[in-house]
Amino acid sequence: MDVVRSVVAFVAVLVVLVVVHELGHFLAAKAAGVTVQEFAVGFPPRLASRFWRGTRYSLNWLPLGGFVRMLGEDGDIEAKKMRDSGLSEMAIETAMQGAFNRKPLAVRIGVLLAGVAMNFVLAGLLFSVFFAMPSAALRGGLVVDSIQAGSPAQDAGLRAGDIIETADGRSFEDPNDLRDYVSGRAGRYVDLGVSRGDRTVHMSVMPRQLTQADIRQGKGAVGFGWHPQKVVEGDPIASNPVSAVAMGFGSDGAAGLAVQLPGGLVDAVGGLLGLNADAGSALGPIGIAEQTGRILDSPLPVQGFVYFVALLSINLAVVNVLPFPPLDGGRILVVVAEAIGRRRLPAERAALIYLTGFMVLLALVILISIQDVQRLIEG
């Protein structure tokens, strides 16, 4: 049931994020006078639909997002179909006045960027809510989850399940402070007070000095994974609603992550292709569903879920603006190239470009999903 709950929650989040994205395209297109032929939630086959004010609104069986279909999005194919059906040139020109490809360059770019903008706004709002909610305050000791091979933790005799409560006889309210105290004493022995079952043992550990290469490989100063003994509600990160909004849209939230994410994406893709060791930061559908389940099981699931959805939304915004077909950024690139060349790209060539880009993206998703499965198998 936990797996089903995680998958259902992930699909629900995916649908919301994609529908919000497509809603941006839809609203911008309507405002610009572009004829929107269909606004769909999910992918065919169609479950139900209604035609209203020139647009078909449909609900489809495959709940994996949604789409907006605009007149003229595929060049003049619609005009050719009208011509083949016997319509006069005057009737065709009247019908095509609302075509996407007949609108000025700035309008087309604006319509294509509107989806990205909607995801950015959604992320900013969710981050704002997160900063205004009670924060997660960590309390107690460090509960050891795992030990890295060949680490100071292994040499000292730490075991999974141990609770590190003191360092050099000092206790700390926040386990992060305890961790920082220990890791900050590289090259010196630290006496750890460890609760093991119903007894307390003391052991000496010498934290190691980490290089950048060590950090990239995931090594720790002592070399153990941990979680806090307790998580309780603390004060909100933001002092007031205005501050929460400023943080949500600013460097602490959507804007800051939007700047940082491209470099992380490059590292992640490079890792997948074997060019560096940073592929572990990439999550595919399986990994995201697993992470969703973990958040739902966390001590403060609402806060964690809000932050996670905000993070996914800003990721979707950044990924879609990349100049790679068939993403919005790639479509903008094609639109700009057509404007510079003063001629439209043949529909067959455009379709081939988008199909090639889609296959590359699909291959990346498959690679990341394989990594997700390996991560699950290895625990």
C-alpha positions in Angstrom: 0.0 0.0 0.0 2.9 2.3 0.7 4.1 1.8 -2.9 0.6 2.5 -4.3 0.3 5.6 -2.1 3.6 6.9 -3.3 2.8 6.3 -7.0 -0.6 7.9 -6.7 0.8 10.9 -4.9 3.5 11.3 -7.5 1.1 11.0 -10.4 -1.2 13.6 -8.8 1.7 16.0 -8.3 2.9 15.4 -11.9 -0.6 16.1 -13.3 -0.9 19.4 -11.3 2.5 20.6 -12.3 2.0 19.9 -16.0 -1.6 21.2 -16.1 -0.3 24.4 -14.5 2.4 24.6 -17.1 -0.1 24.1 -20.0 -2.5 26.5 -18.4 0.2 29.2 -18.8 0.4 28.4 -22.6 -3.4 28.4 -22.8 -4.0 31.7 -21.0 -1.2 33.5 -22.9 -2.5 32.1 -26.2 -6.1 33.2 -25.5 -4.9 36.6 -24.5 -2.9 36.9 -27.7 -5.8 35.9 -29.9 -4.3 32.5 -30.8 -6.9 29.9 -31.6 -6.7 27.1 -29.0 -8.1 24.0 -30.5 -7.9 21.8 -27.4 -6.9 22.0 -23.7 -6.5 18.5 -22.3 -5.8 17.0 -18.9 -4.0 13.7 -19.4 -3.3 12.0 -22.8 -5.6 10.0 -25.1 -7.7 8.0 -25.4 -10.3 10.5 -24.5 -12.5 10.0 -21.4 -14.8 13.0 -21.7 -14.8 16.4 -23.5 -16.8 19.5 -24.0 -16.6 22.1 -26.8 -16.9 25.7 -25.5 -16.2 29.0 -27.1 -14.0 27.5 -29.9 -11.9 25.2 -27.7 -12.4 21.6 -26.8 -11.7 20.8 -23.1 -11.0 17.2 -22.7 -10.2 14.7 -19.9 -8.2 11.8 -21.0 -7.4 8.3 -19.7 -3.6 8.5 -19.2 -3.0 10.7 -16.2 0.5 11.8 -17.1 0.1 15.5 -17.6 -1.7 17.4 -20.3 -1.4 19.4 -23.4 -2.5 22.5 -25.4 -3.1 22.2 -29.1 -3.1 25.5 -31.0 -4.0 26.3 -34.6 -0.8 26.7 -36.7 1.4 25.1 -34.2 2.6 22.6 -36.9 3.1 25.2 -39.6 0.5 25.5 -42.3 -0.7 21.9 -42.2 -4.2 23.0 -41.1 -4.3 25.4 -44.0 -3.3 22.6 -46.4 -6.1 20.4 -45.0 -8.6 23.2 -45.5 -7.4 23.8 -49.0 -7.7 20.1 -49.8 -11.2 20.1 -48.4 -12.2 22.7 -51.0 -12.3 25.9 -48.9 -11.6 29.2 -50.6 -8.4 31.1 -50.0 -10.4 33.9 -48.4 -12.1 31.4 -46.0 -8.7 29.8 -45.2 -7.1 33.2 -44.5 -10.0 34.2 -42.2 -9.6 30.9 -40.3 -5.9 31.2 -40.1 -5.9 34.7 -38.6 -5.8 33.0 -35.1 -2.9 30.7 -36.1 0.1 30.5 -33.8 2.5 30.6 -36.7 0.9 33.8 -38.1 1.5 35.8 -34.9 4.4 38.2 -34.4 7.7 36.7 -33.1 7.3 38.4 -29.7 3.8 36.9 -29.2 4.9 33.4 -30.1 7.9 33.6 -27.7 5.6 34.9 -25.0 3.1 32.1 -25.5 5.9 29.5 -25.3 7.5 31.1 -22.2 4.2 31.3 -20.4 4.3 27.7 -19.2 7.7 28.2 -17.7 6.5 31.4 -16.0 3.5 29.6 -14.5 5.8 26.9 -13.0 8.1 29.6 -11.6 5.2 31.4 -10.0 3.8 28.2 -8.6 7.2 27.3 -7.1 7.6 30.8 -5.7 4.1 30.6 -4.0 4.8 27.1 -2.6 8.2 28.2 -1.3 6.5 31.2 0.3 4.0 28.9 2.0 6.9 26.7 3.2 8.8 29.6 4.7 5.7 30.7 6.6 4.9 27.3 8.0 6.4 25.9 11.3 9.9 24.7 10.5 11.4 21.3 11.3 13.5 21.6 14.4 15.9 18.7 15.0 16.5 17.5 18.5 18.4 14.8 20.3 21.4 12.8 19.1 22.6 11.4 15.8 21.0 8.1 15.0 23.5 6.2 12.8 21.9 4.7 9.7 24.9 3.4 7.8 28.7 3.2 8.0 31.0 4.0 5.0 33.6 1.3 4.3 37.2 2.3 5.3 35.9 5.4 7.2 36.9 6.7 10.7 33.4 5.6 11.8 34.2 2.0 10.9 37.6 2.2 12.5 36.1 3.5 15.7 33.5 0.7 15.9 30.3 2.7 15.2 27.3 0.5 14.2 24.0 1.2 12.5 21.5 1.9 15.3 23.9 3.7 17.6 22.8 7.1 18.9 25.7 9.6 19.3 24.6 11.8 22.2 27.8 13.7 23.2 31.2 14.7 21.9 34.1 15.4 24.3 31.5 15.4 27.1 29.4 18.1 25.5 25.8 17.7 24.6 24.0 19.7 22.0 20.3 20.6 21.5 20.5 20.5 17.7 22.1 17.3 16.3 23.5 19.5 13.4 25.6 21.3 15.9 26.9 18.0 17.2 27.8 16.9 13.7 29.5 20.2 12.9 31.5 20.1 16.2 32.8 16.6 15.3 33.5 17.2 11.6 35.3 20.5 12.5 38.0 18.7 14.4 39.7 17.0 11.5 43.0 15.4 12.5 42.2 15.4 16.3 40.6 12.6 18.4 37.1 13.3 19.6 35.5 11.2 22.4 31.9 10.2 21.4 29.3 9.2 24.0 27.2 6.6 22.2 24.0 5.0 23.4 23.9 1.4 22.3 20.8 -0.5 23.4 20.5 -0.1 27.1 24.1 1.1 27.8 26.4 4.0 27.0 29.8 3.4 25.4 32.6 5.8 24.7 34.8 5.6 21.6 37.5 7.8 20.0 37.2 8.9 16.4 39.6 11.1 14.3 37.6 13.0 11.6 39.4 13.2 8.3 40.1 16.3 6.3 38.0 16.2 3.2 39.1 17.3 -0.3 36.7 18.4 -3.0 37.0 15.0 -4.6 36.0 13.3 -1.3 33.0 15.6 -1.1 31.9 14.8 -4.7 32.2 11.1 -3.9 29.9 11.5 -0.9 32.5 10.9 1.8 31.9 12.4 5.2 34.4 13.6 7.8 33.6 10.6 10.0 31.8 8.6 7.4 28.3 7.6 8.6 24.7 8.3 7.5 22.4 9.5 10.1 18.9 10.9 11.0 17.9 13.0 14.0 16.6 11.3 17.1 13.5 13.6 17.1 11.9 16.2 14.8 9.6 18.8 16.3 7.9 21.9 15.0 9.9 25.1 15.4 9.3 28.7 14.5 8.7 29.6 10.8 11.8 30.5 8.8 10.1 33.8 7.7 9.2 36.4 10.4 6.1 37.6 8.5 4.1 37.0 5.3 5.9 39.7 3.3 9.2 38.2 4.3 7.9 34.7 3.3 7.0 35.9 -0.2 10.3 37.7 -0.6 12.2 34.6 0.4 9.9 32.3 -1.7 10.5 34.2 -4.9 14.0 35.4 -4.1 17.5 33.9 -3.7 16.3 31.6 -0.9 13.6 30.1 -3.1 12.6 30.0 -6.8 15.0 32.6 -8.2 18.0 31.2 -6.4 17.3 27.6 -7.4 16.6 28.6 -11.0 20.1 30.0 -11.2 21.7 27.0 -9.5 19.8 24.2 -11.3 21.4 24.4 -14.8 24.9 23.6 -13.5 23.4 20.7 -11.5 21.7 19.4 -14.5 24.9 19.5 -16.6 26.7 17.6 -13.8 23.9 15.0 -13.5 23.8 14.4 -17.3 27.6 14.2 -17.4 27.5 11.6 -14.6 24.9 9.6 -16.5 27.2 9.6 -19.5 30.2 8.6 -17.4 31.9 12.1 -17.7 31.9 12.8 -14.0 30.8 11.3 -10.6 27.8 13.5 -10.0 25.0 11.4 -11.6 23.6 10.6 -8.2 21.8 14.0 -8.0 19.5 13.0 -10.9 16.1 11.5 -10.1 13.8 9.9 -12.6 10.1 9.0 -12.2 10.9 6.0 -10.0 13.2 8.0 -7.8 10.8 10.8 -7.5 7.9 8.5 -6.6 10.2 6.9 -3.9 11.1 10.3 -2.6 7.5 11.2 -2.4 6.8 8.2 -0.3 9.6 9.1 2.1 8.3 12.6 2.5 4.8 11.4 3.3 6.4 9.2 6.0 8.5 12.0 7.5 7.7 13.6 10.9 6.5 16.8 9.2 5.0 15.5 5.9 3.0 18.6 5.0 6.0 20.9 5.1 8.2 18.4 3.3 5.6 17.8 0.6 5.1 21.5 0.0 8.8 22.1 -0.4 9.2 19.0 -2.6 6.4 20.1 -5.0 7.9 23.6 -5.2 11.3 22.0 -6.0 9.8 19.9 -8.8 7.9 22.9 -10.2 11.1 25.0 -10.4 12.9 22.0 -12.0 10.1 21.7 -14.6 10.5 25.5 -15.3 14.2 25.3 -15.7 14.2 22.1 -17.8 11.6 23.4 -20.2 13.4 26.7 -20.9 16.5 24.8 -22.1 17.1 25.3 -25.8 16.6 21.7 -26.7 13.7 20.3 -28.8 10.9 19.4 -28.1 11.1 21.5 -24.9 9.7 25.1 -24.9 13.3 26.5 -25.1 13.9 24.4 -28.2 10.7 25.5 -29.8 11.6 29.1 -29.1 15.0 28.4 -30.8 13.1 27.1 -33.9 10.8 30.1 -33.9 13.7 32.6 -33.7 15.6 30.7 -36.4 12.6 31.0 -38.7 12.3 34.7 -38.0 16.0 35.3 -38.8 15.9 33.1 -41.9 12.6 34.8 -43.0 11.1 31.5 -43.9 9.2 28.8 -42.0 10.9 25.4 -41.3 9.2 22.7 -43.4 6.7 20.8 -41.2 8.4 17.4 -41.9 11.9 18.8 -40.9 10.4 20.4 -37.7 8.7 17.1 -36.8 12.0 15.2 -37.3 13.9 17.7 -35.1 11.3 17.4 -32.3 11.1 13.6 -32.6 14.9 13.3 -32.4 15.0 15.6 -29.3 12.2 13.5 -27.8 14.1 10.3 -28.3 17.2 11.8 -26.7 15.1 12.9 -23.7 13.5 9.5 -23.5 16.9 7.8 -23.5 18.0 10.1 -20.6 14.8 9.2 -18.6 15.5 5.5 -19.2 19.2 5.9 -18.0 18.0 7.8 -14.9 15.3 5.2 -14.2 17.9 2.4 -14.4 20.0 4.4 -11.8 16.8 4.7 -9.7 16.3 0.9 -9.7 19.9 0.3 -8.8 19.6 2.7 -5.9 16.5 0.9 -4.7 18.1 -2.5 -5.0 21.2 -1.3 -3.1 19.0 0.3 -0.4 
